Amino acid sequence: MSEEVTWTQEKIESFQDDLLAWYHHEKRDLPWRESTDPYRVWVSEIMLQQTQVVTVIPYFNRFMEWFPTIEDLANAEEDKLLKAWEGLGYYSRVRNMQHAAKEMVETFDGQMPQTIEDILSLKGIGPYTGGAIGSIAFSLPEPAIDGNVMRVYSRLFCLSDDIALPKTRKVFDKYVRETMSQTEPGDFNQALMDLGATICTPTKPSCETCPIKNYCEARKTDTASSYPVKKKKEKAKPLYYVADVIRNKTGAFLLEKRPEDGLLSNMWTFPMHEVTKEDYDRLAASYDSVEEKSSQVAEQLSLYEEEKIDIKEKQLLGVVTHIFSHRKWHVLVVEDLLRGTDREMLEKQKWVYQEEFGQYVFPKPQQKMVDLLKKSMNN
């Protein structure tokens, strides 16, 4: 446990004044800050999880245009909802948002509740998002502790607690509560967010221009680079797939809707199946042989061996890799050109022309596969 640093009330107030004065002068101009509407705060904070501000801005603007109220979000069709989120990843977040929106329509007259207990009762809203909504929209003195805030406070007080451990959040919660503004909690939290994003950055922090440098223990001891303390992440588990980009004689491609449960649920991809690393490496290497392209590979790579698809030609489009939270996909992307009549489609499959792809919700790995296909077709 880190050694506790005790500040006088006078020092706490001085710290608050210096941080807030800097924020009021230097705060970033962001679309969700145009008002303190709790719905806008909520949407922006969910989008900003694991995603940079510059990426979020166009998504936020479109989302608010498509779903301007909590009731609109509650009643949205899933395909449109996922389309609005396409590219942000972590699709469970937007599904949880819709679930919470329905809860608000049913229980809170379509409005965001105004107590921290009720806010935290909504699906998908944890302590950070709840603190952001409560403080910014309703002036509740609740911390909003994310990675930026942990970095700032770990340096401010030389906290050596491992921020990767869930229990460490209680340590930071204590320090932030003891030092946060009770009169401007929303601006205080946003000031910490901006400070961590622009000055107290992970590498090469701008300590000399920091508005709270005179309070920072890490600056006094020249140890800012040692904080925060965080154990290394476990390596993502590698998984190996073959994706069949099946094109029929009219030029349409076969898309398949993923299951309702699990990763990338209800999203559209080219048909894929998992293989072992040994088979993946062997199949990739087999494309060096022209003879194997037409025989062995065609047999082994097809997702539908039992259905005896009449494959005219197979070609390797390339390899796609994509990292999720705890797994890394390696996908061998193979184009199959059908000869003769189309195969009978399985449930949740469609023949779709390339110009119609925009109507479907594609996860990031599928977008990468489409990019390979477009590159191949342009060559």
C-alpha positions as CSV (number, residue, x, y, z in Angstrom):
1,M,0.0,0.0,0.0
2,S,1.3,3.5,-0.8
3,E,2.3,5.9,1.9
4,E,-0.6,8.2,2.6
5,V,0.0,11.9,1.8
6,T,-2.1,14.2,3.9
7,W,-2.9,17.7,2.6
8,T,-4.3,20.6,4.7
9,Q,-7.7,22.0,3.7
10,E,-6.0,25.1,2.6
11,K,-3.8,23.1,0.2
12,I,-6.7,21.2,-1.1
13,E,-8.6,24.4,-1.9
14,S,-5.5,25.9,-3.6
15,F,-5.1,22.7,-5.7
16,Q,-8.7,22.9,-6.8
17,D,-8.5,26.5,-7.7
18,D,-5.4,26.1,-9.8
19,L,-6.7,23.0,-11.6
20,L,-10.1,24.6,-12.3
21,A,-8.6,27.9,-13.4
22,W,-6.5,26.1,-15.9
23,Y,-9.5,24.0,-17.2
24,H,-11.8,27.0,-17.6
25,H,-9.1,28.6,-19.8
26,E,-7.8,25.6,-21.6
27,K,-10.6,23.1,-21.8
28,R,-11.0,21.2,-25.1
29,D,-13.9,22.2,-27.3
30,L,-15.8,19.0,-27.7
31,P,-19.4,18.5,-29.0
32,W,-20.7,16.7,-25.9
33,R,-19.6,19.7,-23.8
34,E,-22.0,22.0,-25.5
35,S,-24.4,21.3,-22.7
36,T,-24.5,19.2,-19.5
37,D,-27.4,17.1,-20.8
38,P,-27.0,13.7,-19.1
39,Y,-27.9,11.7,-22.3
40,R,-25.1,13.4,-24.2
41,V,-22.6,12.9,-21.3
42,W,-23.6,9.2,-21.2
43,V,-23.3,8.6,-24.9
44,S,-19.9,10.3,-25.1
45,E,-18.4,8.5,-22.1
46,I,-19.4,5.1,-23.3
47,M,-17.9,5.9,-26.7
48,L,-14.7,7.2,-25.2
49,Q,-14.0,3.9,-23.5
50,Q,-11.0,2.4,-25.3
51,T,-11.3,5.0,-28.1
52,Q,-9.5,8.3,-28.8
53,V,-11.4,11.6,-28.8
54,V,-10.7,12.4,-32.4
55,T,-12.2,9.1,-33.5
56,V,-15.3,9.5,-31.3
57,I,-16.4,13.0,-32.5
58,P,-18.0,12.0,-35.8
59,Y,-19.5,8.9,-34.3
60,F,-21.0,11.0,-31.5
61,N,-22.5,13.5,-33.8
62,R,-24.1,10.9,-36.0
63,F,-25.4,8.9,-33.0
64,M,-27.1,12.0,-31.6
65,E,-28.6,12.8,-35.1
66,W,-30.0,9.2,-35.4
67,F,-31.0,8.8,-31.8
68,P,-31.6,12.3,-30.3
69,T,-33.4,11.1,-27.2
70,I,-33.3,8.3,-24.7
71,E,-36.6,7.1,-26.1
72,D,-35.3,7.0,-29.6
73,L,-32.4,4.9,-28.4
74,A,-34.7,2.5,-26.6
75,N,-36.9,2.0,-29.7
76,A,-34.0,1.7,-32.2
77,E,-33.8,-1.3,-34.5
78,E,-30.7,-3.3,-33.7
79,D,-29.3,-3.2,-37.2
80,K,-29.4,0.6,-37.3
81,L,-28.0,0.7,-33.8
82,L,-25.0,-1.5,-34.7
83,K,-24.5,0.4,-37.9
84,A,-24.2,3.6,-35.9
85,W,-21.6,1.9,-33.7
86,E,-19.7,0.2,-36.6
87,G,-16.0,0.7,-36.2
88,L,-16.0,1.6,-32.5
89,G,-15.8,-2.1,-31.5
90,Y,-16.9,-3.6,-28.1
91,Y,-20.5,-3.8,-29.4
92,S,-21.8,-5.1,-26.1
93,R,-21.5,-1.4,-24.9
94,V,-24.2,-0.1,-27.3
95,R,-26.4,-3.1,-26.6
96,N,-26.1,-2.4,-22.9
97,M,-27.0,1.3,-23.7
98,Q,-30.2,0.3,-25.4
99,H,-31.1,-2.0,-22.5
100,A,-30.5,0.9,-20.1
101,A,-32.5,3.2,-22.3
102,K,-35.4,0.8,-22.1
103,E,-35.0,0.7,-18.3
104,M,-35.2,4.5,-18.2
105,V,-38.3,4.6,-20.4
106,E,-40.0,2.0,-18.2
107,T,-38.9,3.3,-14.8
108,F,-37.7,6.9,-15.0
109,D,-40.1,8.4,-17.5
110,G,-37.5,8.3,-20.3
111,Q,-35.1,10.5,-18.3
112,M,-31.7,9.8,-16.8
113,P,-32.2,9.3,-13.0
114,Q,-30.5,11.9,-10.8
115,T,-29.1,9.9,-7.9
116,I,-25.9,8.0,-8.1
117,E,-27.6,4.9,-6.8
118,D,-30.2,4.9,-9.6
119,I,-27.6,5.8,-12.2
120,L,-25.4,2.9,-11.2
121,S,-28.4,0.5,-11.3
122,L,-28.6,0.9,-15.1
123,K,-27.1,-1.8,-17.3
124,G,-23.6,-1.0,-18.5
125,I,-23.0,1.9,-16.2
126,G,-20.2,1.4,-13.8
127,P,-18.5,3.7,-11.3
128,Y,-16.5,5.7,-13.9
129,T,-19.4,6.4,-16.2
130,G,-21.8,6.9,-13.3
131,G,-19.4,9.4,-11.7
132,A,-19.1,11.3,-15.0
133,I,-22.8,11.5,-15.5
134,G,-23.6,12.3,-11.9
135,S,-20.9,15.0,-11.6
136,I,-21.2,16.7,-15.0
137,A,-25.0,16.6,-15.4
138,F,-26.2,16.8,-11.8
139,S,-23.3,18.3,-9.9
140,L,-22.9,15.3,-7.6
141,P,-19.5,15.1,-5.9
142,E,-18.7,11.7,-7.5
143,P,-15.2,10.8,-8.9
144,A,-14.9,9.6,-12.5
145,I,-11.8,7.5,-12.3
146,D,-10.3,6.3,-15.6
147,G,-6.8,5.7,-16.8
148,N,-6.1,9.4,-17.2
149,V,-7.1,10.2,-13.6
150,M,-5.2,7.2,-12.2
151,R,-2.1,8.5,-14.0
152,V,-2.5,12.0,-12.7
153,Y,-3.1,10.9,-9.1
154,S,-0.4,8.2,-9.0
155,R,2.1,10.9,-9.9
156,L,0.5,13.6,-7.7
157,F,0.9,11.4,-4.6
158,C,3.5,8.8,-5.8
159,L,1.0,6.0,-5.5
160,S,2.7,2.7,-6.1
161,D,-0.5,0.6,-6.1
162,D,-0.8,-1.5,-9.3
163,I,-3.5,0.2,-11.4
164,A,-4.2,-3.1,-13.2
165,L,-5.7,-4.6,-10.0
166,P,-9.4,-4.0,-9.5
167,K,-8.9,-3.4,-5.7
168,T,-6.6,-0.4,-6.5
169,R,-9.6,1.7,-7.6
170,K,-10.6,2.1,-4.0
171,V,-7.2,3.7,-3.3
172,F,-7.7,6.3,-6.0
173,D,-11.3,6.8,-5.1
174,K,-10.2,7.8,-1.6
175,Y,-7.6,10.3,-2.8
176,V,-9.9,11.9,-5.4
177,R,-12.8,12.2,-3.0
178,E,-10.6,13.9,-0.5
179,T,-9.3,16.5,-3.0
180,M,-12.1,17.1,-5.5
181,S,-14.2,20.2,-5.7
182,Q,-17.6,20.0,-4.0
183,T,-18.9,23.0,-5.8
184,E,-17.7,22.2,-9.3
185,P,-17.4,18.4,-9.4
186,G,-18.2,18.1,-13.1
187,D,-15.6,20.6,-14.2
188,F,-13.1,19.1,-11.7
189,N,-13.5,15.6,-13.2
190,Q,-13.2,16.9,-16.8
191,A,-10.2,19.0,-15.8
192,L,-8.5,15.8,-14.7
193,M,-9.5,14.0,-18.0
194,D,-8.0,16.9,-20.0
195,L,-4.9,17.1,-17.9
196,G,-4.2,13.4,-18.4
197,A,-4.9,13.6,-22.1
198,T,-2.8,16.7,-22.9
199,I,-0.2,17.3,-20.3
200,C,0.2,14.4,-17.8
201,T,0.6,11.9,-20.7
202,P,1.8,8.3,-20.4
203,T,5.2,9.2,-21.9
204,K,7.1,12.5,-21.8
205,P,4.6,14.4,-19.6
206,S,4.9,18.2,-19.9
207,C,5.6,18.8,-16.2
208,E,6.9,22.3,-16.6
209,T,3.6,23.5,-18.1
210,C,1.4,21.6,-15.7
211,P,-1.0,23.8,-13.7
212,I,-0.6,21.5,-10.6
213,K,3.1,20.9,-10.8
214,N,3.7,22.6,-7.4
215,Y,1.6,19.8,-5.7
216,C,3.1,16.9,-7.5
217,E,5.3,14.5,-5.5
218,A,6.6,12.8,-8.6
219,R,7.9,16.1,-10.0
220,K,9.6,16.9,-6.8
221,T,11.4,13.6,-6.9
222,D,11.8,13.5,-10.7
223,T,10.0,10.1,-10.9
224,A,7.1,10.9,-13.1
225,S,8.2,8.2,-15.6
226,S,7.9,5.6,-12.8
227,Y,4.1,6.1,-12.4
228,P,1.6,4.7,-12.7
229,V,2.6,1.2,-11.7
230,K,1.0,-1.3,-13.9
231,K,1.8,-5.0,-14.4
232,K,2.1,-6.2,-18.0
233,K,-1.0,-7.5,-19.7
234,E,-1.2,-11.2,-20.4
235,K,-0.7,-11.9,-24.1
236,A,-3.8,-12.2,-26.1
237,K,-4.7,-15.8,-26.9
238,P,-4.1,-16.6,-30.6
239,L,-7.0,-18.1,-32.6
240,Y,-6.7,-19.2,-36.2
241,Y,-9.4,-19.0,-38.9
242,V,-10.0,-19.4,-42.6
243,A,-12.5,-17.0,-44.2
244,D,-14.1,-18.0,-47.5
245,V,-14.9,-15.0,-49.7
246,I,-17.3,-16.9,-52.0
247,R,-18.3,-15.1,-55.2
248,N,-21.0,-16.5,-57.5
249,K,-21.1,-16.1,-61.3
250,T,-23.2,-12.9,-61.0
251,G,-20.5,-11.2,-58.8
252,A,-22.4,-11.4,-55.5
253,F,-20.6,-12.5,-52.3
254,L,-21.9,-14.8,-49.6
255,L,-22.3,-13.1,-46.2
256,E,-23.2,-14.9,-43.0
257,K,-24.8,-13.5,-39.8
258,R,-23.0,-14.5,-36.7
259,P,-24.9,-16.1,-33.8
260,E,-27.0,-14.0,-31.4
261,D,-24.7,-14.8,-28.5
262,G,-21.0,-14.5,-28.2
263,L,-18.3,-12.3,-29.8
264,L,-19.5,-10.0,-32.6
265,S,-23.1,-11.3,-32.2
266,N,-25.6,-10.6,-35.0
267,M,-22.9,-9.0,-37.2
268,W,-22.2,-9.9,-40.8
269,T,-19.0,-11.5,-42.0
270,F,-17.7,-13.8,-44.8
271,P,-18.2,-17.4,-43.7
272,M,-15.4,-18.4,-41.4
273,H,-14.3,-21.5,-39.5
274,E,-11.6,-22.1,-36.9
275,V,-8.6,-24.2,-37.6
276,T,-5.5,-25.3,-35.6
277,K,-2.3,-23.3,-35.9
278,E,-0.7,-26.3,-37.7
279,D,-3.5,-26.5,-40.3
280,Y,-3.4,-22.7,-40.7
281,D,0.3,-22.6,-41.3
282,R,0.1,-25.6,-43.6
283,L,-2.8,-24.2,-45.7
284,A,-1.1,-20.8,-46.0
285,A,2.1,-22.5,-47.2
286,S,0.2,-24.7,-49.6
287,Y,-0.6,-21.7,-51.8
288,D,3.0,-21.8,-53.0
289,S,2.0,-24.8,-55.0
290,V,-0.1,-24.3,-58.1
291,E,-1.2,-27.9,-58.2
292,E,-2.4,-27.8,-54.5
293,K,-4.4,-24.7,-55.3
294,S,-6.7,-26.6,-57.5
295,S,-6.9,-29.8,-55.5
296,Q,-5.8,-30.2,-51.9
297,V,-6.4,-26.6,-50.8
298,A,-9.8,-26.4,-52.5
299,E,-10.8,-29.5,-50.6
300,Q,-9.4,-28.5,-47.2
301,L,-10.3,-24.8,-47.1
302,S,-13.9,-25.1,-48.1
303,L,-16.4,-24.6,-45.3
304,Y,-18.9,-26.8,-47.2
305,E,-17.0,-29.9,-48.1
306,E,-20.0,-32.1,-47.6
307,E,-22.1,-30.0,-49.9
308,K,-19.6,-30.4,-52.8
309,I,-19.5,-26.9,-53.9
310,D,-18.3,-26.6,-57.5
311,I,-15.2,-24.4,-57.0
312,K,-13.8,-23.0,-60.2
313,E,-10.8,-21.2,-58.7
314,K,-9.3,-20.3,-55.3
315,Q,-6.9,-17.6,-54.6
316,L,-5.4,-16.2,-51.4
317,L,-6.4,-12.6,-50.8
318,G,-4.1,-12.2,-47.8
319,V,-4.0,-12.5,-44.1
320,V,-5.9,-10.4,-41.5
321,T,-5.0,-10.1,-37.9
322,H,-7.2,-8.4,-35.2
323,I,-6.7,-8.1,-31.5
324,F,-9.7,-8.2,-29.1
325,S,-9.3,-7.8,-25.4
326,H,-8.0,-11.2,-24.6
327,R,-7.7,-12.9,-28.0
328,K,-5.9,-12.3,-31.3
329,W,-7.5,-13.5,-34.6
330,H,-5.3,-14.7,-37.4
331,V,-7.5,-15.1,-40.5
332,L,-6.5,-16.6,-43.8
333,V,-8.7,-14.9,-46.4
334,V,-9.4,-17.0,-49.5
335,E,-11.6,-16.0,-52.5
336,D,-13.7,-18.8,-53.9
337,L,-15.1,-18.4,-57.4
338,L,-18.1,-20.6,-58.0
339,R,-18.8,-22.4,-61.2
340,G,-22.3,-23.3,-62.2
341,T,-25.4,-22.7,-60.1
342,D,-25.3,-21.1,-56.6
343,R,-25.2,-23.3,-53.6
344,E,-28.2,-23.6,-51.4
345,M,-27.8,-21.1,-48.6
346,L,-27.8,-22.0,-45.0
347,E,-29.9,-20.0,-42.5
348,K,-28.7,-16.4,-41.9
349,Q,-26.8,-16.2,-45.1
350,K,-27.3,-13.9,-48.1
351,W,-25.8,-13.2,-51.5
352,V,-24.8,-9.5,-51.5
353,Y,-23.2,-7.3,-54.1
354,Q,-20.1,-5.3,-53.1
355,E,-22.0,-2.0,-53.6
356,E,-24.5,-3.2,-51.0
357,F,-21.9,-3.9,-48.3
358,G,-22.6,-0.5,-46.7
359,Q,-26.1,-1.7,-45.7
360,Y,-24.7,-4.3,-43.4
361,V,-23.0,-4.0,-40.1
362,F,-19.4,-5.2,-40.4
363,P,-17.0,-5.7,-37.4
364,K,-13.4,-4.5,-37.8
365,P,-12.0,-7.9,-38.9
366,Q,-14.6,-8.1,-41.7
367,Q,-13.8,-4.5,-42.8
368,K,-10.2,-5.6,-43.1
369,M,-11.2,-8.6,-45.2
370,V,-13.3,-6.3,-47.5
371,D,-10.3,-4.0,-47.9
372,L,-8.2,-7.0,-49.1
373,L,-11.0,-7.9,-51.5
374,K,-11.2,-4.4,-52.9
375,K,-7.4,-4.3,-53.3
376,S,-7.5,-7.6,-55.2
377,M,-10.3,-6.5,-57.5
378,N,-8.5,-3.2,-58.3
379,N,-5.2,-5.0,-59.3
